[in-house]
Amino acid sequence: MGLIISVMGTWMQRVAQGWLVYELTDRAIYLGLVAACGTVPMFLLTLPAGVLADRFKKRNILLVTQSLAMLQAFALAALIYTGAIRVWHVMMFAAFLGTVWAFDMPTRHAMVLELVRKEETLNAVSLNSGAFNIGRIVGPAIGGVLIEAAGMATCFLVNGLTFIALIGALATIKPRPAASGTRERMVKEIGEGLAWALSNRTASALLGLIATTSLFALAYVVILPVFARDTFEVGALGLGFMMVAHAVGAILAAVFLTALGHHWRLGGLATAGSFILPLALGMLALAPGYALGIAGLLLIGLGMMMLNISANAMLQKASPDELRGRVMSLRSFLFAGLSWVGDLQIGLMAEWLGPRAAVGIGAAACAAAALAAWRLVPALRRSE
């Protein structure tokens, strides 16, 4: 419940931030640069953060990260209200928030099995993703309306207030004590998590698909303001509903997996998602109008969540208790830490070739990865 409210604010800010950067610069490449500023810290810090998640109480780490994220939202709101905002401010605070999320993401995922039994992992991960995407459905729409009605600063201010709900929720829960391994040098502990992942063929295939998604699929969100303003000509409100369409597809996937996912093998669900995603990206790239673009975005959300929820659940169930923080930090590193490369490449491709070609290149790369996993690791689609 706290996550739903907090994510609503986060996606309000994300809509406002993209629109703000494009208004300040009028160049697609800056959308990629700002997004990269937010993800480079995750590239540098996510793996050490996984070690800390295995060493310390996860709830306490999350209380700190959520409080810091709240402060950056208030700071950006103040800069916009005073008229002092510049694109370098947005870059600086994007880097700060990326640092916060580097510690938040692996810790939050690793805490799931301190709250539920192992056989409930898929339901727990699906419900978590469902909560995330309920907020993601409502937040962008509200963000688009607020930009038109009250200005961008209001989105950042309201986002800061929404963190209070998640901080309050974290303060009330009592996770079970987690198993912990022997403390070694941080590099050695990171290596232990990496060694486990490389020794497990199915885990390696899942992480490969996650890495490809990060580099070539997630980045499409960065250039949605270009699609909204220049390609489909629907403005800030239209941008909000484009982000809503992705979230609707994602929550449909979460509901399906929560209610019926136990009827299928997790590996089969992950494989299906890996093929749906590139087809949907291609649909967005080729969409002649706004309506078909919205349909493509809905299917992108569906395919991406099928892959990510299934992969997340499989990695959590398979990893040893004392390594789970590090395994999930590796997943977070590939999913979010590498995305700065994707953000930069799609910003450059959109600048040089146009937004449609930029998304089309990502679709081709994701299709190639899905085919490779299908052919080279048949055990993946048979995994429970």
C-alpha positions, 0 to 999 in steps of 0.5 A: 500500500505504501509502495502504490502511493510512493510510486504514483509520486515517482512516476509523476516526477518522471513525467515532469522530469522528461518534459522539463528537460525537453523544454529546457534543451529542445534536444533528444540527446539531453533526455538520454544524458539525464537518464544516464546520470541517474543510472551510472551510480547504479552501475558503480554501486549496486554490487557493493550494495548487495554485500551490505544487504547481506550484512545489515538489516534490510529494513533499516537500509530502506528507511534511509534510502526512502528518506533521501529520495524524499529530500531530492524531490523537495529540492527539485521542487524548490529550484523550479518554484524559484525559477533557478532550475537548469539542466545541470541541476536535473543531472545532478539530482538524477545522479543523487537519486541513482545513488539512492536507488543503487542501495534501495533496489537490491535490498528491497528485492532481497527482503521478499523472502524474509516476509513470505515462504519460498513457495509464495515467491512468485505471488509475492514478486507479482504482487509487488510488481502489481503494486508498483504498476498500479502507482505507475498507471495513476502517477503519469496521468496525474503528472500530465494533468498537473503539468498542464494545470499547476506546473512541473514544480507541483509534480516534484513537491507531491512526489516528495510527500508520497514517500511518507507513505512508504516510510511509514509502511517500512516502520511497521513491518517486522521481517524475519531474521535473515541468514548471513555468511562469514564477512570477507573483503567486499570484492571477495563477497561480490565474487561469491555471488557472481561465481554462483550465477555463472555456475548456474546455466539457467541463472546465466541465461536469465541474467543475459536476457535481463542485461539485453532488456536493460540495454535495448528495451528499457531505454525507450521510455527516455525518448517518449517525450519525442514521440509525444511532442513531435511524432504523435503531437499529443503534448504533455497529457498524451505523454502521461497516458503513453506511460499509463499504457505501459503500466496497464500492460505490466499490471495485467501481467502481474495479475495474470502471474499472481492468479494463474502463474502457478499453472505454468513453469516459470521458465516458460513464462519468462521465455514467452515474455522475452518474445512478446517484448521485441514484437511490441517494441517493433509495433511502437516503432512502426505505429502510424498513429497514437492509438497503435502506439498506445497498443504497442506500449501496453504490450511492451509492459506485458512482455517486460513484466512477464520476463522480469517477474518470472526471472526475479522469482526464479533467481530468488528461489534458486539463490542460497539465503546467505547469497541472495542480496548479492544475487539480487544486486547482480540482477539489479546491476544488469537491469538498472546499472547498465541502463545508462548505456542504453539511455545514451545509445537511444538518445544518440540514435533518436538524435541521429536516426529518429525515434522510430529507428532508435526503438526498432534497433532495440526490438531487433537486439531483444529478438536476437537475445530471445532466440539465443536463449531459446536455442542455447539454453533449452533448460530455461523454458523447462525450469520451475 
